[in-house]
Amino acid sequence: DLARAGRGDLLLFVSCFTWAAYTLLAGPLVSRNGSLVVTAWAMLAAAPPCLAFGAWQGVVLAEPTPRAWVALVFLGLL
């Protein structure tokens, strides 16, 4: 139901377009520089806004739970 769509739904919708744009625009860069270099630069560019937003929201970093570690291993392996 579109009437009940929230901010998370909007972010997911927008992320579809940004991922498509990244995939299309990064192609020539990956061919020239390699995927590791392009990914590293993309992560470095994304880190400051993400950290600023986290600080603005008052995000508290906590010790990862065993469930979080299992999820991380699952995502890393698969």
Order of alpha helices (4+ residues) and beta strands (2+ residues): alpha-alpha-alpha
